[in-house]
Amino acid sequence: MLTVEGVCAGYGPVQVLYGVSLVARPGEVLCLLGRNGAGKTTTLKAIMGLLAPSEGRVTLDGEDLSALPAHEVPKRGVGYIPQGRRLFTEMTVAENIDIGLMARGKGRETRERVLTMFPRLRERLTQRAETLSGGEQQMLTTARALCLEPSVLMLDEPTEGLQPSMIQLIRETVETLKSEGKAIILVEQRIEAVLSIADRVTFLENGHTRETVDVATLHDDRSLLTKYVGV
């Protein structure tokens, strides 16, 4: 279980997060919702150690991740699919996958598993990542993160700019990982996608966690969506 407790963080002198707290449980999709600038991406970066919290801590199964350098966090089993994909664009598909495998010393079995999940990547192993379509790049980013065999996977706007077939593939991947007991934190602006896949939703507003509710509550009463997201 991943726990974020009272995390404050920001960029230089600009504070963005003010005591953010949340819990991501195994076999569950937790969605972070809020308006632009609410602190969703910054929360993910703080969990990954890309931003050092000035207060609070992040723990995974009791281990304090916030005390670790950023390159050690993936080794503990936290996968991150950032907004904008952030691939090694001049490297091939195979090389990007190999980098994911090296992070936790995974081998052929893990490689075959992710290529089975994304068979199109198997056809493009020798292609440079920059030559892939947007949907294929998202597949590769996801595959690279799954090479960690993570216990926690965080996805930041994974369906942004993708065609419906690619969106469905990402959804199916999330559902598969959830069924395998992974804890998933999802940042997503498509409200209907959130309602169809999330178990719980944490609302962020101006860097504060405001409420966490079961998604069933939002199906019955959308007033919180109007309050915190504006839809």
C-alpha positions as CSV (number, residue, x, y, z in Angstrom):
1,M,0.0,0.0,0.0
2,L,1.3,3.5,-1.0
3,T,0.6,6.2,1.5
4,V,1.1,10.0,1.1
5,E,1.0,11.8,4.4
6,G,0.9,15.6,4.6
7,V,3.2,16.2,1.7
8,C,4.2,19.8,0.9
9,A,6.3,20.4,-2.2
10,G,6.9,22.8,-5.0
11,Y,9.3,24.3,-7.5
12,G,12.0,26.4,-5.9
13,P,10.3,29.1,-3.9
14,V,6.9,28.4,-5.4
15,Q,5.0,26.0,-3.2
16,V,2.4,23.9,-5.0
17,L,1.3,21.2,-2.5
18,Y,0.0,21.9,0.9
19,G,-0.3,18.8,3.1
20,V,-1.5,16.4,0.4
21,S,-2.6,13.0,1.7
22,L,-3.9,9.9,-0.1
23,V,-3.8,6.1,0.0
24,A,-3.4,3.8,-3.0
25,R,-4.4,0.2,-2.2
26,P,-3.5,-3.0,-4.0
27,G,-6.1,-4.0,-6.6
28,E,-7.6,-0.6,-6.8
29,V,-7.7,2.4,-9.1
30,L,-7.4,5.7,-7.3
31,C,-8.1,8.7,-9.6
32,L,-6.8,12.2,-8.8
33,L,-9.2,14.9,-10.1
34,G,-9.0,18.6,-10.1
35,R,-8.8,21.7,-12.3
36,N,-5.6,22.6,-14.1
37,G,-3.0,23.7,-11.6
38,A,-4.6,21.8,-8.7
39,G,-1.4,19.9,-8.1
40,K,-2.1,16.5,-9.6
41,T,1.1,16.1,-11.6
42,T,3.2,17.6,-8.8
43,T,1.8,15.0,-6.5
44,L,3.0,12.2,-8.8
45,K,6.4,13.8,-9.1
46,A,6.7,14.1,-5.3
47,I,5.8,10.4,-5.0
48,M,8.5,9.5,-7.5
49,G,11.1,11.6,-5.7
50,L,11.5,14.0,-8.6
51,L,10.5,16.7,-6.1
52,A,11.7,16.5,-2.5
53,P,8.8,17.1,0.0
54,S,9.6,20.0,2.4
55,E,7.1,18.4,4.8
56,G,5.4,15.0,5.0
57,R,6.4,11.6,3.7
58,V,5.6,9.0,1.1
59,T,5.7,5.3,2.2
60,L,5.3,2.0,0.4
61,D,4.5,-0.9,2.6
62,G,6.0,1.0,5.5
63,E,9.3,2.0,3.8
64,D,9.8,5.8,3.6
65,L,10.3,6.5,-0.1
66,S,10.7,10.3,0.5
67,A,14.0,9.6,2.1
68,L,15.3,8.0,-1.1
69,P,17.0,9.6,-4.2
70,A,14.7,9.6,-7.2
71,H,16.5,6.8,-9.0
72,E,15.9,4.4,-6.1
73,V,12.1,4.8,-6.1
74,P,11.5,2.7,-9.3
75,K,13.6,0.0,-7.8
76,R,11.1,-0.3,-5.0
77,G,8.4,-1.1,-7.5
78,V,6.8,2.3,-8.4
79,G,6.2,2.7,-12.1
80,Y,5.5,6.2,-13.6
81,I,3.9,7.0,-17.0
82,P,4.4,10.8,-17.2
83,Q,2.3,13.1,-19.3
84,G,4.0,13.6,-22.6
85,R,5.5,10.1,-22.5
86,R,9.2,11.1,-22.1
87,L,10.7,8.4,-24.1
88,F,14.3,8.1,-25.2
89,T,13.3,9.2,-28.7
90,E,16.6,8.5,-30.5
91,M,16.7,5.0,-29.1
92,T,14.9,2.0,-30.6
93,V,11.8,0.4,-29.1
94,A,13.9,-2.5,-27.9
95,E,16.4,-0.2,-26.2
96,N,13.7,1.7,-24.4
97,I,12.3,-1.6,-23.1
98,D,15.8,-2.7,-22.1
99,I,16.2,0.4,-20.0
100,G,13.0,-0.4,-18.2
101,L,14.2,-4.0,-17.5
102,M,17.5,-2.8,-16.1
103,A,15.9,-0.7,-13.4
104,R,15.0,-3.8,-11.4
105,G,17.1,-6.4,-13.1
106,K,14.2,-8.1,-14.9
107,G,14.8,-10.4,-17.9
108,R,13.4,-12.3,-20.8
109,E,10.2,-13.4,-19.1
110,T,9.2,-9.9,-18.2
111,R,10.1,-8.7,-21.7
112,E,8.0,-11.3,-23.3
113,R,5.1,-10.5,-21.0
114,V,5.0,-6.8,-21.9
115,L,5.4,-7.5,-25.6
116,T,2.5,-10.0,-25.4
117,M,0.4,-7.2,-23.9
118,F,1.5,-4.8,-26.7
119,P,2.1,-7.0,-29.8
120,R,2.5,-4.0,-32.1
121,L,5.7,-3.1,-30.3
122,R,7.1,-6.5,-31.1
123,E,6.7,-5.6,-34.8
124,R,8.7,-2.3,-34.2
125,L,11.5,-3.4,-32.0
126,T,14.2,-1.9,-34.3
127,Q,12.3,1.3,-34.9
128,R,13.4,4.5,-33.2
129,A,10.9,5.7,-30.7
130,E,10.5,9.1,-32.4
131,T,9.1,7.4,-35.5
132,L,6.2,5.8,-33.7
133,S,2.7,7.1,-33.8
134,G,1.3,8.8,-30.7
135,G,-0.6,5.7,-29.7
136,E,2.4,3.5,-30.2
137,Q,4.6,5.8,-28.1
138,Q,2.0,5.6,-25.3
139,M,2.2,1.8,-25.6
140,L,6.0,1.9,-25.3
141,T,5.9,4.3,-22.3
142,T,3.5,1.9,-20.6
143,A,5.5,-1.2,-21.5
144,R,8.7,0.4,-20.2
145,A,7.0,1.1,-16.9
146,L,5.6,-2.4,-16.7
147,C,9.2,-3.8,-17.2
148,L,9.7,-2.8,-13.5
149,E,6.9,-5.3,-12.5
150,P,5.6,-2.5,-10.3
151,S,3.4,-2.9,-7.3
152,V,2.3,0.7,-7.8
153,L,1.7,2.2,-11.2
154,M,1.0,5.9,-11.8
155,L,-0.4,7.3,-15.0
156,D,-0.6,11.0,-15.8
157,E,-3.2,11.7,-18.5
158,P,-2.5,8.4,-20.4
159,T,-5.2,8.8,-23.0
160,E,-4.5,12.4,-24.0
161,G,-4.6,12.9,-27.7
162,L,-5.2,9.2,-28.5
163,Q,-7.8,7.7,-30.8
164,P,-10.6,5.6,-29.3
165,S,-9.0,2.2,-30.0
166,M,-5.8,3.3,-28.2
167,I,-7.9,4.6,-25.3
168,Q,-9.6,1.2,-25.0
169,L,-6.3,-0.6,-25.0
170,I,-5.0,1.6,-22.1
171,R,-8.2,1.0,-20.2
172,E,-7.9,-2.8,-20.7
173,T,-4.3,-2.6,-19.5
174,V,-5.3,-0.8,-16.4
175,E,-8.0,-3.3,-15.7
176,T,-5.6,-6.2,-16.1
177,L,-3.1,-4.7,-13.7
178,K,-5.9,-4.0,-11.2
179,S,-7.0,-7.6,-11.4
180,E,-3.4,-8.6,-10.7
181,G,-3.4,-6.7,-7.4
182,K,-1.5,-3.6,-8.5
183,A,-2.2,-0.3,-6.9
184,I,-2.9,2.3,-9.6
185,I,-3.0,6.1,-9.4
186,L,-4.6,7.7,-12.4
187,V,-4.7,11.3,-13.4
188,E,-7.3,11.7,-16.1
189,Q,-9.5,14.6,-17.3
190,R,-12.1,12.5,-19.1
191,I,-14.8,12.3,-16.5
192,E,-16.6,9.4,-18.0
193,A,-13.4,7.4,-18.2
194,V,-12.8,8.0,-14.5
195,L,-16.3,6.9,-13.6
196,S,-16.0,3.7,-15.6
197,I,-12.7,2.5,-14.2
198,A,-11.9,4.2,-10.8
199,D,-12.7,2.7,-7.4
200,R,-12.1,5.9,-5.5
201,V,-11.5,9.5,-6.4
202,T,-9.4,12.1,-4.5
203,F,-10.1,15.7,-5.3
204,L,-7.3,18.2,-5.3
205,E,-7.9,21.9,-5.2
206,N,-5.1,24.6,-5.1
207,G,-2.6,22.0,-3.8
208,H,-4.8,20.7,-1.1
209,T,-6.6,17.3,-0.8
210,R,-10.2,18.1,-0.3
211,E,-12.2,14.9,-0.3
212,T,-11.8,11.2,-1.2
213,V,-15.0,9.3,-2.2
214,D,-16.0,6.0,-3.7
215,V,-16.8,6.3,-7.3
216,A,-20.3,5.0,-6.7
217,T,-20.9,8.3,-4.8
218,L,-20.2,10.2,-8.0
219,H,-22.5,8.1,-10.1
220,D,-25.3,9.0,-7.7
221,D,-24.4,12.7,-7.1
222,R,-22.2,14.7,-9.4
223,S,-22.1,17.8,-7.3
224,L,-18.5,17.1,-6.3
225,L,-17.5,17.0,-10.0
226,T,-19.1,20.4,-10.4
227,K,-17.5,21.8,-7.3
228,Y,-13.9,20.6,-7.9
229,V,-13.6,20.1,-11.7
230,G,-16.3,22.4,-13.1
231,V,-18.3,19.9,-15.1
